[in-house]
Amino acid sequence: MQLEPDESGPVLMFSQLALRLNKPVKAENVLRHHLVNHPEALGVSNALGRLLVEQNRSKEAIAIYEDIAERTGGNSDVLIALGLLHYQDKDFEQAAVIFRRVLKQGKDSRAAFYLAACLESLGQKDKARDMYQRIKNDDENFAMAQLRMAAMDLRAERIDAALVALRQLIRSEPNMADAYSLLSAALMRKKAFRALLDETEPALSLENVPVQLLFNRAAAFEGLKQYNEAAGQIKKLFTIEPDNIEALNFLGYLYAEQGVQLDEAEKLIRRALKEHPDNGYYLDSLAWVHYQRAEYDKALAVQREAIGLVPNDPVMREHLGDMLWKSGKLDEARATWKDAIKLGHEDRRSMQNKIDKGL
């Protein structure tokens, strides 16, 4: 097929055909060959830039979009694309420079949101919030700006402020799945398990339920000791992400905590450990499986390894104390339970009862 060298349309069609045939190298070569003779073909340059982005070749894509931006006199769409490439490359300062340039043109409200995101990533929280607040409520990014500010509140432990903002956001955007997910995280911080379950239940009917929301709902059910319901949420999660490592460990520990399905619990936890063999929390879960089987020597060996990786977790110290007691090491068990109290165990009364009376 002989193409007219000065016609971009057929070149773009031919490159798209190559992509559909899973021949990205051919598609790239077609675009680059045309640009050698026709560097002014902005549509072809843009197609090449998109192709490079899809292949995660951000440095090359940035060079392409910088050239397009110069040729177009700073077209806002091109600058937005260029800024986002720098953002994805974690070059937040350069991205911010570009988004400020777009804002000065006064042509594109997206730049305010993206600039705020850059400032947030640079740790300039007050400036980021100020920029988010400039986004008007009829702007397409208004809801996302409100969500980002709520997330900032949550990270700063301003949980009540985050809850107010998120509940208001959900009232105006009842189909915003990420708002429900963040709401569940805020309520989990307050251990408001029943409120979490009640307020996030409408999200279960959304088309795309966030994985983190299902995980937080499972944790809330566990907090209420509704173990079957907790397992049910994790199984729903597995229909979306069957290899979710945190969920594998969670369900395995959930079974171990109840002393049920211990073989399945071990399989789940070992799948998590295969990916993260040095995760102390996963090792704690495995040790608890051994404990529930009365395999105390195995439990102790694994739990000591877990404590070595996570030395300051009070619940893991409690577990170690339980294992020591069952192994006949009573004085060491009592000393370990005392350590759990020193580390801030939430149930001091239970720990003191173990110290006084044992298991």
TORRO-384205 format. One line per field, with one value per residue (C-alpha): residue number from 0; residue in three letters; y, x, z. Coordinates in pm, 1 decimal. Layout:
residues N
num <- c(NUM | ...)
residuo <- c(ALA | ...)
Y <- c(Y | ...)
X <- c(X | ...)
Z <- c(Z | ...)
//
This chain:
residues 359
num <- c(0 | 1 | 2 | 3 | 4 | 5 | 6 | 7 | 8 | 9 | 10 | 11 | 12 | 13 | 14 | 15 | 16 | 17 | 18 | 19 | 20 | 21 | 22 | 23 | 24 | 25 | 26 | 27 | 28 | 29 | 30 | 31 | 32 | 33 | 34 | 35 | 36 | 37 | 38 | 39 | 40 | 41 | 42 | 43 | 44 | 45 | 46 | 47 | 48 | 49 | 50 | 51 | 52 | 53 | 54 | 55 | 56 | 57 | 58 | 59 | 60 | 61 | 62 | 63 | 64 | 65 | 66 | 67 | 68 | 69 | 70 | 71 | 72 | 73 | 74 | 75 | 76 | 77 | 78 | 79 | 80 | 81 | 82 | 83 | 84 | 85 | 86 | 87 | 88 | 89 | 90 | 91 | 92 | 93 | 94 | 95 | 96 | 97 | 98 | 99 | 100 | 101 | 102 | 103 | 104 | 105 | 106 | 107 | 108 | 109 | 110 | 111 | 112 | 113 | 114 | 115 | 116 | 117 | 118 | 119 | 120 | 121 | 122 | 123 | 124 | 125 | 126 | 127 | 128 | 129 | 130 | 131 | 132 | 133 | 134 | 135 | 136 | 137 | 138 | 139 | 140 | 141 | 142 | 143 | 144 | 145 | 146 | 147 | 148 | 149 | 150 | 151 | 152 | 153 | 154 | 155 | 156 | 157 | 158 | 159 | 160 | 161 | 162 | 163 | 164 | 165 | 166 | 167 | 168 | 169 | 170 | 171 | 172 | 173 | 174 | 175 | 176 | 177 | 178 | 179 | 180 | 181 | 182 | 183 | 184 | 185 | 186 | 187 | 188 | 189 | 190 | 191 | 192 | 193 | 194 | 195 | 196 | 197 | 198 | 199 | 200 | 201 | 202 | 203 | 204 | 205 | 206 | 207 | 208 | 209 | 210 | 211 | 212 | 213 | 214 | 215 | 216 | 217 | 218 | 219 | 220 | 221 | 222 | 223 | 224 | 225 | 226 | 227 | 228 | 229 | 230 | 231 | 232 | 233 | 234 | 235 | 236 | 237 | 238 | 239 | 240 | 241 | 242 | 243 | 244 | 245 | 246 | 247 | 248 | 249 | 250 | 251 | 252 | 253 | 254 | 255 | 256 | 257 | 258 | 259 | 260 | 261 | 262 | 263 | 264 | 265 | 266 | 267 | 268 | 269 | 270 | 271 | 272 | 273 | 274 | 275 | 276 | 277 | 278 | 279 | 280 | 281 | 282 | 283 | 284 | 285 | 286 | 287 | 288 | 289 | 290 | 291 | 292 | 293 | 294 | 295 | 296 | 297 | 298 | 299 | 300 | 301 | 302 | 303 | 304 | 305 | 306 | 307 | 308 | 309 | 310 | 311 | 312 | 313 | 314 | 315 | 316 | 317 | 318 | 319 | 320 | 321 | 322 | 323 | 324 | 325 | 326 | 327 | 328 | 329 | 330 | 331 | 332 | 333 | 334 | 335 | 336 | 337 | 338 | 339 | 340 | 341 | 342 | 343 | 344 | 345 | 346 | 347 | 348 | 349 | 350 | 351 | 352 | 353 | 354 | 355 | 356 | 357 | 358)
residuo <- c(MET | GLN | LEU | GLU | PRO | ASP | GLU | SER | GLY | PRO | VAL | LEU | MET | PHE | SER | GLN | LEU | ALA | LEU | ARG | LEU | ASN | LYS | PRO | VAL | LYS | ALA | GLU | ASN | VAL | LEU | ARG | HIS | HIS | LEU | VAL | ASN | HIS | PRO | GLU | ALA | LEU | GLY | VAL | SER | ASN | ALA | LEU | GLY | ARG | LEU | LEU | VAL | GLU | GLN | ASN | ARG | SER | LYS | GLU | ALA | ILE | ALA | ILE | TYR | GLU | ASP | ILE | ALA | GLU | ARG | THR | GLY | GLY | ASN | SER | ASP | VAL | LEU | ILE | ALA | LEU | GLY | LEU | LEU | HIS | TYR | GLN | ASP | LYS | ASP | PHE | GLU | GLN | ALA | ALA | VAL | ILE | PHE | ARG | ARG | VAL | LEU | LYS | GLN | GLY | LYS | ASP | SER | ARG | ALA | ALA | PHE | TYR | LEU | ALA | ALA | CYS | LEU | GLU | SER | LEU | GLY | GLN | LYS | ASP | LYS | ALA | ARG | ASP | MET | TYR | GLN | ARG | ILE | LYS | ASN | ASP | ASP | GLU | ASN | PHE | ALA | MET | ALA | GLN | LEU | ARG | MET | ALA | ALA | MET | ASP | LEU | ARG | ALA | GLU | ARG | ILE | ASP | ALA | ALA | LEU | VAL | ALA | LEU | ARG | GLN | LEU | ILE | ARG | SER | GLU | PRO | ASN | MET | ALA | ASP | ALA | TYR | SER | LEU | LEU | SER | ALA | ALA | LEU | MET | ARG | LYS | LYS | ALA | PHE | ARG | ALA | LEU | LEU | ASP | GLU | THR | GLU | PRO | ALA | LEU | SER | LEU | GLU | ASN | VAL | PRO | VAL | GLN | LEU | LEU | PHE | ASN | ARG | ALA | ALA | ALA | PHE | GLU | GLY | LEU | LYS | GLN | TYR | ASN | GLU | ALA | ALA | GLY | GLN | ILE | LYS | LYS | LEU | PHE | THR | ILE | GLU | PRO | ASP | ASN | ILE | GLU | ALA | LEU | ASN | PHE | LEU | GLY | TYR | LEU | TYR | ALA | GLU | GLN | GLY | VAL | GLN | LEU | ASP | GLU | ALA | GLU | LYS | LEU | ILE | ARG | ARG | ALA | LEU | LYS | GLU | HIS | PRO | ASP | ASN | GLY | TYR | TYR | LEU | ASP | SER | LEU | ALA | TRP | VAL | HIS | TYR | GLN | ARG | ALA | GLU | TYR | ASP | LYS | ALA | LEU | ALA | VAL | GLN | ARG | GLU | ALA | ILE | GLY | LEU | VAL | PRO | ASN | ASP | PRO | VAL | MET | ARG | GLU | HIS | LEU | GLY | ASP | MET | LEU | TRP | LYS | SER | GLY | LYS | LEU | ASP | GLU | ALA | ARG | ALA | THR | TRP | LYS | ASP | ALA | ILE | LYS | LEU | GLY | HIS | GLU | ASP | ARG | ARG | SER | MET | GLN | ASN | LYS | ILE | ASP | LYS | GLY | LEU)
Y <- c(0.0 | 324.5 | 621.3 | 982.2 | 1110.0 | 1434.2 | 1277.8 | 1212.6 | 1041.5 | 718.7 | 706.6 | 723.0 | 457.7 | 228.7 | 264.6 | 191.1 | -119.9 | -234.6 | -185.6 | -387.1 | -664.6 | -646.4 | -504.2 | -199.4 | -183.1 | -160.2 | 108.9 | 311.7 | 279.5 | 402.8 | 712.5 | 789.1 | 743.7 | 994.8 | 1246.1 | 1235.6 | 1398.1 | 1580.2 | 1699.2 | 1947.0 | 1664.1 | 1726.3 | 1453.7 | 1197.4 | 1332.5 | 1308.6 | 949.2 | 861.4 | 1026.1 | 824.6 | 504.4 | 572.6 | 647.2 | 315.8 | 141.8 | 324.8 | 501.6 | 827.0 | 997.4 | 956.1 | 1061.8 | 1376.0 | 1472.8 | 1428.9 | 1637.8 | 1909.8 | 1943.7 | 1953.6 | 2215.0 | 2437.3 | 2399.5 | 2474.7 | 2776.6 | 2608.1 | 2436.4 | 2365.1 | 2003.8 | 1932.3 | 2101.9 | 1908.7 | 1583.5 | 1690.0 | 1788.3 | 1456.3 | 1269.9 | 1455.4 | 1383.7 | 1011.9 | 1026.5 | 1175.1 | 1497.2 | 1699.9 | 2028.0 | 2028.3 | 1917.7 | 2209.3 | 2453.3 | 2330.7 | 2338.1 | 2693.5 | 2787.9 | 2653.7 | 2840.4 | 3166.9 | 3111.8 | 3090.6 | 2829.7 | 2500.6 | 2440.1 | 2094.1 | 2259.8 | 2379.8 | 2025.6 | 1882.1 | 2164.4 | 2098.7 | 1730.6 | 1828.1 | 2057.2 | 1781.0 | 1537.5 | 1798.4 | 1821.6 | 2173.2 | 2083.7 | 2432.9 | 2549.0 | 2230.5 | 2282.2 | 2644.1 | 2533.1 | 2256.3 | 2510.8 | 2732.8 | 2466.2 | 2567.8 | 2334.3 | 2324.1 | 2210.2 | 1849.9 | 1807.1 | 1954.0 | 1618.5 | 1481.9 | 1797.1 | 1748.2 | 1386.0 | 1482.7 | 1736.7 | 1474.3 | 1237.6 | 1508.7 | 1551.9 | 1178.9 | 1157.3 | 1447.9 | 1263.1 | 1523.6 | 1237.5 | 1426.7 | 1688.5 | 1412.4 | 1245.8 | 1568.5 | 1628.6 | 1269.9 | 1242.6 | 1567.6 | 1447.0 | 1118.3 | 1304.5 | 1500.8 | 1216.1 | 893.1 | 686.9 | 796.4 | 467.6 | 618.2 | 842.7 | 536.0 | 370.4 | 669.7 | 696.2 | 335.0 | 413.0 | 711.4 | 513.4 | 228.4 | 473.1 | 549.8 | 179.0 | 274.8 | -67.7 | -62.1 | 287.6 | 178.3 | -114.1 | 83.2 | 388.9 | 200.9 | -60.3 | 146.8 | 122.4 | -253.8 | -195.8 | 17.3 | -121.6 | -112.4 | -173.4 | -73.2 | -358.3 | -151.2 | -91.9 | -466.0 | -518.7 | -250.6 | -395.2 | -736.0 | -580.8 | -411.2 | -740.8 | -898.0 | -615.8 | -704.2 | -1074.5 | -1150.9 | -1383.8 | -1545.0 | -1204.8 | -1096.4 | -1401.8 | -1326.4 | -979.9 | -1121.2 | -1381.3 | -1100.4 | -925.5 | -1237.9 | -1223.5 | -893.7 | -964.7 | -1336.1 | -1288.0 | -990.6 | -1053.2 | -863.8 | -1041.4 | -1383.7 | -1318.3 | -1164.0 | -1462.8 | -1706.3 | -1528.4 | -1502.3 | -1880.8 | -1924.3 | -1683.7 | -1903.4 | -2229.8 | -2343.7 | -2457.3 | -2451.7 | -2634.4 | -2378.9 | -2100.3 | -2221.2 | -2241.7 | -1886.2 | -1745.3 | -1930.3 | -1782.8 | -1439.2 | -1531.6 | -1657.5 | -1299.4 | -1134.7 | -1385.6 | -1118.4 | -978.0 | -1008.3 | -984.6 | -1273.3 | -1479.6 | -1396.9 | -1539.0 | -1858.6 | -1892.1 | -1861.9 | -2149.5 | -2364.2 | -2247.6 | -2349.1 | -2693.7 | -2717.5 | -2720.2 | -2496.3 | -2545.5 | -2453.3 | -2163.7 | -2025.0 | -2049.0 | -1864.4 | -1607.5 | -1520.0 | -1456.0 | -1238.8 | -1036.9 | -982.8 | -815.3 | -625.4 | -571.5 | -312.8 | -469.4 | -539.7 | -805.4 | -998.8 | -983.1 | -1118.1 | -1405.9 | -1480.4 | -1482.0 | -1727.4 | -1958.6 | -1940.1 | -2027.4 | -2328.8 | -2435.1 | -2433.4 | -2117.2 | -1942.3 | -1668.5 | -1569.9 | -1567.8 | -1328.0 | -1101.2 | -1098.7 | -1008.1 | -722.5 | -609.5 | -611.1 | -370.2 | -145.2 | -137.2 | -2.2 | -309.3 | -189.2 | -453.5 | -399.2 | -579.6 | -896.7 | -879.6 | -827.7 | -1120.9 | -1341.5 | -1218.8 | -1294.2 | -1622.0 | -1753.5 | -1931.0)
X <- c(0.0 | 165.9 | 76.4 | 96.3 | 381.3 | 207.6 | -122.1 | -152.3 | -492.5 | -379.7 | -70.5 | -285.9 | -521.7 | -232.6 | -74.2 | -409.1 | -446.5 | -100.0 | -197.1 | -516.6 | -302.0 | -82.3 | 212.1 | 309.7 | 662.0 | 518.3 | 273.8 | 553.8 | 776.3 | 497.8 | 445.7 | 814.6 | 886.1 | 614.7 | 744.5 | 1094.8 | 960.9 | 664.7 | 760.8 | 473.3 | 214.7 | 83.1 | -181.0 | 88.1 | 307.0 | 12.3 | -56.9 | 308.1 | 295.5 | -13.0 | 151.7 | 459.1 | 240.5 | 58.0 | 396.6 | 505.8 | 786.2 | 723.0 | 1057.2 | 1014.5 | 650.4 | 748.6 | 991.0 | 715.7 | 461.6 | 717.0 | 769.6 | 393.6 | 346.4 | 608.6 | 459.2 | 106.3 | 202.7 | 110.4 | -218.7 | -387.9 | -479.6 | -120.0 | 15.8 | -225.9 | -106.2 | 255.8 | 196.4 | 29.4 | 325.0 | 560.1 | 320.3 | 313.9 | 693.6 | 684.1 | 843.4 | 587.9 | 777.2 | 795.4 | 432.6 | 335.1 | 522.7 | 324.1 | -13.7 | 54.9 | 123.7 | -217.8 | -384.3 | -228.3 | -390.9 | -723.9 | -848.0 | -866.3 | -1007.7 | -849.1 | -515.6 | -628.2 | -706.6 | -385.2 | -178.1 | -336.9 | -246.8 | 114.5 | 129.6 | -15.5 | 250.5 | 518.8 | 399.2 | 261.1 | -68.7 | -201.7 | -133.8 | -290.3 | -605.5 | -628.4 | -608.9 | -867.2 | -1101.8 | -1081.2 | -1254.3 | -1617.7 | -1905.0 | -2013.0 | -1666.2 | -1619.2 | -1338.8 | -1529.4 | -1624.0 | -1271.9 | -1133.9 | -1367.6 | -1256.3 | -888.1 | -941.4 | -1122.6 | -831.1 | -592.7 | -803.9 | -796.6 | -419.1 | -385.5 | -610.9 | -886.1 | -1130.6 | -1447.5 | -1379.4 | -1324.8 | -1652.2 | -1850.2 | -1703.4 | -1749.9 | -2110.3 | -2191.8 | -2011.9 | -2204.1 | -2533.7 | -2452.1 | -2267.9 | -2440.6 | -2264.1 | -1910.0 | -1753.3 | -1426.1 | -1613.6 | -1770.3 | -1429.5 | -1273.9 | -1576.0 | -1520.6 | -1156.3 | -1255.4 | -1516.1 | -1268.6 | -1029.7 | -1304.9 | -1389.8 | -1746.7 | -1810.5 | -2190.9 | -2199.3 | -1942.8 | -2157.4 | -2481.5 | -2346.7 | -2152.6 | -2416.3 | -2558.8 | -2219.3 | -2259.6 | -2510.2 | -2268.0 | -2123.4 | -1763.5 | -1732.9 | -1386.1 | -1176.8 | -1070.2 | -1434.5 | -1502.2 | -1189.6 | -1293.1 | -1643.4 | -1490.6 | -1279.3 | -1589.0 | -1778.5 | -1479.0 | -1480.5 | -1843.2 | -1745.9 | -1971.7 | -1716.2 | -1930.5 | -2027.0 | -1662.6 | -1563.0 | -1844.8 | -1706.8 | -1359.5 | -1503.0 | -1675.8 | -1340.0 | -1181.4 | -1425.1 | -1254.5 | -896.3 | -845.9 | -479.5 | -519.4 | -242.8 | -395.9 | -726.4 | -558.8 | -393.3 | -708.6 | -928.0 | -659.7 | -627.4 | -1005.8 | -1029.8 | -736.4 | -890.4 | -1200.0 | -1003.9 | -1190.8 | -1081.0 | -719.1 | -584.6 | -749.8 | -626.0 | -268.0 | -297.7 | -428.8 | -161.4 | 118.7 | 0.0 | 41.4 | 382.6 | 498.3 | 470.1 | 593.7 | 798.5 | 928.4 | 590.5 | 568.0 | 189.5 | 152.4 | 395.0 | 185.9 | -117.2 | 69.7 | 192.3 | -167.6 | -269.0 | 0.0 | -118.0 | -476.3 | -350.5 | -160.3 | 166.9 | 328.2 | 693.4 | 618.2 | 401.7 | 678.5 | 944.9 | 731.2 | 606.3 | 957.5 | 1045.9 | 736.0 | 824.4 | 1173.1 | 1017.3 | 743.6 | 873.4 | 621.0 | 282.3 | 99.1 | -135.8 | 154.5 | 320.6 | 1.6 | 7.3 | 367.8 | 273.7 | -9.8 | 226.2 | 487.2 | 227.3 | 106.7 | 470.7 | 515.6 | 730.3 | 511.9 | 744.3 | 843.2 | 475.7 | 387.2 | 678.7 | 563.3 | 205.1 | 346.6 | 534.6 | 203.8 | 59.9 | 366.6 | 324.2 | -29.6 | -254.0 | -614.3 | -748.3 | -532.8 | -782.9 | -760.3 | -380.2 | -370.0 | -606.1 | -367.0 | -74.2 | -261.4 | -429.9 | -270.0 | -467.7)
Z <- c(0.0 | -113.4 | 105.0 | 1.4 | 219.4 | 310.9 | 420.9 | 794.0 | 779.2 | 611.9 | 834.4 | 1146.3 | 1010.8 | 920.9 | 1266.1 | 1433.1 | 1219.2 | 1326.6 | 1690.9 | 1646.3 | 1497.8 | 1809.7 | 1617.2 | 1827.2 | 1682.5 | 1331.4 | 1445.0 | 1602.3 | 1296.6 | 1067.4 | 1282.9 | 1324.5 | 951.9 | 864.8 | 1119.5 | 971.5 | 655.2 | 810.5 | 1160.5 | 1145.9 | 1151.2 | 1502.7 | 1483.8 | 1410.4 | 1692.2 | 1930.0 | 1822.3 | 1881.4 | 2222.9 | 2321.3 | 2199.3 | 2412.1 | 2715.5 | 2673.2 | 2669.9 | 2988.0 | 2801.1 | 2980.8 | 2910.8 | 2534.9 | 2555.7 | 2747.5 | 2470.5 | 2210.5 | 2403.3 | 2478.4 | 2103.7 | 2039.1 | 2312.9 | 2154.1 | 1806.6 | 1925.9 | 2132.4 | 2459.8 | 2374.1 | 2708.0 | 2624.2 | 2525.6 | 2837.7 | 3059.3 | 2901.6 | 2948.5 | 3310.0 | 3385.4 | 3237.1 | 3470.7 | 3758.7 | 3679.5 | 3663.4 | 4016.9 | 3892.6 | 4085.2 | 4070.1 | 3690.2 | 3667.8 | 3892.3 | 3667.4 | 3367.7 | 3541.9 | 3662.5 | 3301.2 | 3201.4 | 3488.4 | 3373.2 | 3035.5 | 3216.7 | 2973.6 | 3161.3 | 3508.9 | 3520.6 | 3586.5 | 3931.5 | 4041.9 | 3903.3 | 4051.8 | 4390.4 | 4357.6 | 4282.3 | 4584.6 | 4800.2 | 4677.9 | 4749.4 | 5109.2 | 5067.4 | 5232.3 | 5301.9 | 4946.4 | 4812.1 | 5017.6 | 4905.5 | 4542.5 | 4590.8 | 4750.6 | 4443.1 | 4235.9 | 4195.5 | 4270.4 | 3905.2 | 3794.1 | 3681.4 | 3937.4 | 4232.8 | 4385.3 | 4350.2 | 4511.5 | 4808.1 | 4831.4 | 4829.0 | 5108.8 | 5315.0 | 5258.9 | 5378.1 | 5692.2 | 5756.7 | 5718.3 | 5963.6 | 6213.2 | 6171.0 | 6156.9 | 6249.9 | 5982.3 | 5728.3 | 5827.0 | 5787.1 | 5441.9 | 5325.0 | 5439.7 | 5262.7 | 4950.6 | 4947.3 | 4978.7 | 4663.7 | 4485.1 | 4597.1 | 4330.2 | 4418.9 | 4522.4 | 4643.5 | 4885.8 | 5049.0 | 5065.8 | 5240.6 | 5471.1 | 5574.6 | 5652.7 | 5868.5 | 6060.8 | 6106.0 | 6274.5 | 6527.0 | 6560.6 | 6471.2 | 6324.8 | 6312.1 | 6162.3 | 5903.7 | 5794.9 | 5790.0 | 5608.6 | 5341.7 | 5261.2 | 4969.8 | 4798.2 | 4760.7 | 4480.6 | 4278.8 | 3958.4 | 4082.6 | 4454.9 | 4583.6 | 4717.5 | 5018.1 | 5109.6 | 5117.5 | 5326.5 | 5575.9 | 5598.0 | 5671.7 | 5947.7 | 6090.9 | 6098.9 | 6271.5 | 6525.7 | 6600.7 | 6619.9 | 6322.7 | 6171.0 | 5902.6 | 5768.3 | 5776.0 | 5573.4 | 5330.0 | 5257.7 | 5192.0 | 4956.8 | 4764.9 | 4752.4 | 4604.2 | 4310.9 | 4221.2 | 4331.1 | 4396.7 | 4490.1 | 4723.4 | 4976.6 | 5268.8 | 5219.9 | 5207.3 | 5541.2 | 5688.4 | 5607.4 | 5721.7 | 6054.4 | 6084.1 | 6064.5 | 6303.1 | 6552.4 | 6566.9 | 6556.7 | 6244.2 | 5897.6 | 6013.2 | 5707.8 | 5479.9 | 5706.4 | 5671.7 | 5293.0 | 5272.1 | 5500.4 | 5323.3 | 4993.3 | 5148.1 | 5291.6 | 4953.2 | 4828.9 | 5149.7 | 5352.0 | 5590.2 | 5690.0 | 6066.8 | 6073.0 | 5830.4 | 6039.5 | 6347.1 | 6165.7 | 6080.8 | 6439.3 | 6558.9 | 6331.6 | 6496.8 | 6839.6 | 6768.5 | 6666.7 | 6996.1 | 6798.5 | 7057.3 | 6961.9 | 6600.5 | 6714.3 | 6936.2 | 6667.6 | 6412.6 | 6664.1 | 6779.0 | 6416.4 | 6381.1 | 6693.8 | 6556.6 | 6253.8 | 6442.1 | 6797.1 | 6916.3 | 6842.6 | 7172.8 | 7032.1 | 6885.5 | 7230.3 | 7383.8 | 7137.6 | 7228.4 | 7596.5 | 7529.6 | 7342.6 | 7618.0 | 7879.7 | 7686.6 | 7647.5 | 8026.1 | 8032.9 | 8286.9 | 8413.6 | 8060.4 | 7962.3 | 8245.8 | 8155.2 | 7793.4 | 7886.4 | 8096.4 | 7786.3 | 7596.7 | 7854.1 | 7829.8 | 7452.5 | 7495.2 | 7469.7 | 7447.6 | 7687.0 | 7994.3 | 8216.9 | 8009.8 | 8013.7 | 8390.6 | 8436.3 | 8238.1 | 8446.2 | 8769.6 | 8677.0 | 8358.2 | 8088.0)
//
